C-alpha cells in the first residue's frame, strides 16, 4: 500500500469522524445548529446558556464516549483476530464482552447481598469487568486448543456469551425480587444491550486513559509481529517472534480494552468484527501498520452513526426512548459475519 493512499484514507476518515461528531452533538430534542456546535468548540459557548449545558453535560460526553468506545472495541477485535488468525474473532461473538458484563452485574449485586450496601467505585466496575473478561477468555482459549474448526469455535463462543448473558439477566431480576437497588439493577437491562447515552466525564476520561496508551502500544510494538503471525507460527518464529509472549500480550490487551469499555457502555456488538475487515478491504492490504489506524477511525465513526440511529425520532418518529446499540449494530454487523462465515466454509476452514 502506498503511503499517499494511506494518507488520503486517514484524511477522509478523520474528516468524516469530525463531521459525524458535530452532527451527533447537534442532534436531539433541543435544536442546536451545526454552526452553534462549531462556535462552542472554538469559543466555549454557543451564546445560549441552556444549549451550552446540554452540549457539555449530555451530547459531548455521549459523542466522545462513542468515539473512545468505538476505537477501543475495534482494536480489541483486530487483536483477537490476530490471536486466533480468524476474521470472525470478535469480543462480542467470542463471549468476552458478555463475560465482562456479568462481572459488572455481579459487582453491583454485592450491594443487594450486603445489608448496608457495598461501596461502589468506578474502579470496582473496571476490575470486575476485567475479571469477567479474563475468565471468559481463558475458557475460550482452552476450547480453541481442543477445537480446530472455525465454525465449532464460533458456536462455542456464542454459547459461552449466551450463558453469561442469561446469568446477567437472572441476577438483575433476582435483585429486583429481593427488593434492593431495584432501579439500578433494572437499568442494566438496557445497558446489557449496549448504550453510550449515560456516560459521565469521569468514565470517559478513565476509558481514554486506558484506550489511548494501549492503542499506541499495540501500534508501535505489535504491528509487525501480528503481520508475521498471520503468515503462520513457523514463519513468525523464523523471524524472531516469541509466539507465546505475543499471544499472552494479545490476550491481556484485548481483554483490557474490551472490559474497560464494557464496564460503562455494556457489550458493544460487531464493531470489533466489521471494522478490521472493512479496513483491510479499503487499505487493500493486511499490514497492521496501515490497518490499525484505519480500524480505529472506522470504530469511532461506526459507533457514532449507530448511536445516532438509536436516538428518539430517528427510526421511530413518535418514540421518546433510546434504542439499545445492539439493534443497529446487529443489523449491520450480522450480515457481514454471515458473508465471512460462508466464505470461510467454502475454503474448507
Buried (B, 14 or more C-beta within 10 A) or exposed (E): BEEEBBEEBBEEBBEBBEEBBBBBBBBBEEEBEEEBBBBBBEEEBBEBEEBBEBBBEBBBBBBBBBBBBBBBBBBBBBBBBBBBBBBBBBBBBBBBBBBBBBBBBBBBBBBBEEEEEBEBEBEBBBBBBBBBBBBBBEBBBEBBEEBEEBEEBBEBBBEBBEBBBEBBBEBBEEBBEEEBBBEBBBBBBBBBBBBBBBBEEEBBEBBBEBBEEBBEEBBEEBBBBBBBBBEEBEEBEEEEBEBEEBBEBBBBBBBBBBBBBBBBBBBBBBBBBBBBBBBBEBBEBBBBBBBBBBBBBBBBBBBBBBBBBBBBEBEEEEEEEBBBBBBBBBEBBBEBBEEBBEEBEEEEE
